[in-house]
Each structure stands twice: as C-alpha cells, then as structure tokens.
C-alpha cells in the first residue's frame, strides 16, 4: 500500500467535480464537518474535508473500502 506524503503541495491543476449525495450521506458529511470544525484551529470547508478523506482513503485497507461501498450500493 502506498503512503501519501503528509505535506501535499498544490503543484497540480484543480479539476472541478460535481457529485450527487443523498440526504443521509449529506447529513453524515455535515456532521463530520461540524466535528472537525470544533477541533480545528481554522475553519474547514466541505471541499477540503472531502479532499482530506480521499487522501486518507489511500491508507485504508481494501476490506474497509469494500465495506463502505456495500453501504452505499
């Protein structure tokens, strides 16, 4: 499994994406965002939280990812 550097720099072009999230998934995202913003020294946006979760997913084992996928199918 490849480890992600802890200090990721912006040496890339950002590509806007649009995803549809159902109400339950959006509520989970909002709840997670609220939790993070309570402990973060700086305000975190939804987009930054999603980016952080994508980066963290590289460290997850395949079984955990499959378990998550089964919950959204």
C-alpha positions in Angstrom: 0.0 0.0 0.0 1.4 3.4 -1.0 1.7 6.0 1.7 0.7 9.6 1.0 3.1 12.3 2.0 1.8 14.3 4.9 2.6 17.6 3.3 0.8 17.6 -0.1 1.6 20.6 -2.2 -0.5 22.2 -4.9 1.6 21.5 -7.9 -1.3 20.3 -9.9 -4.3 21.8 -11.7 -7.6 21.5 -9.8 -10.5 20.0 -11.7 -14.0 20.9 -10.6 -16.2 17.9 -10.0 -19.8 17.5 -9.1 -21.3 14.6 -7.2 -24.8 13.9 -6.1 -25.2 12.9 -2.4 -28.4 11.6 -0.9 -29.8 13.3 2.2 -28.3 10.7 4.6 -24.8 11.0 3.1 -25.0 14.7 3.1 -26.1 14.6 6.8 -23.0 12.4 7.6 -20.8 14.9 5.7 -22.2 17.9 7.6 -21.9 16.1 11.0 -18.3 15.2 10.2 -17.6 18.8 9.1 -19.1 20.1 12.3 -17.0 17.7 14.4 -13.8 18.7 12.5 -14.5 22.4 12.8 -15.0 22.1 16.6 -11.4 20.9 17.0 -9.7 22.6 14.0 -7.8 25.9 14.6 -9.0 27.0 11.1 -12.5 26.7 9.5 -12.6 23.7 7.2 -14.8 23.7 4.1 -16.8 20.8 2.8 -14.5 20.6 -0.3 -11.3 20.5 1.9 -12.9 17.8 4.1 -13.7 15.7 1.1 -10.1 16.1 -0.2 -8.8 15.0 3.2 -11.0 12.0 3.3 -9.8 11.0 -0.2 -6.2 11.3 0.9 -6.9 9.2 4.0 -8.6 6.5 1.9 -5.1 5.7 0.5 -4.2 4.3 3.9 -7.4 2.3 4.3 -7.2 -1.4 3.7 -9.3 -2.8 0.8 -11.7 -4.6 3.2 -12.7 -1.3 4.8 -13.3 0.3 1.4 -15.4 -2.6 0.2 -17.4 -2.4 3.4 -18.1 1.3 2.8 -19.0 0.6 -0.8 -21.6 -2.0 0.2 -23.2 0.6 2.5 -23.8 2.9 -0.5 -25.0 0.3 -3.0 
